[in-house]
Amino acid sequence: MKSRLVSEAGGQRTFVVVLDPGEEAFAALTAFAIDQGVDSASLTAIGAFERAIVGWFDPNAKT
């Protein structure tokens, strides 16, 4: 994984994170967030996955 801080303003930081081929995305991003002290975040992704399981949260049903 490679990462770079590209912007920091008003207490908000923007990083670009590039995962290595075959790297498990959730584990890598979780480790990155812990290492950088990220308490909350939004994520925008560009790229491809060999395989993915997608889930979502329904705020009305709280599930």
BELKA-V351606 format. One record per helix or strand of 2 or more residues. SS is the DSSP state (helix for helix, strand for strand). FROM is the first residue (numbers start at 1). LEN is the number of residues. If there is no record, write none. Layout:
# BELKA-V351606
SS:FROM:LEN
SS:FROM:LEN
This chain:
# BELKA-V351606
strand:2:8
strand:12:7
helix:25:12
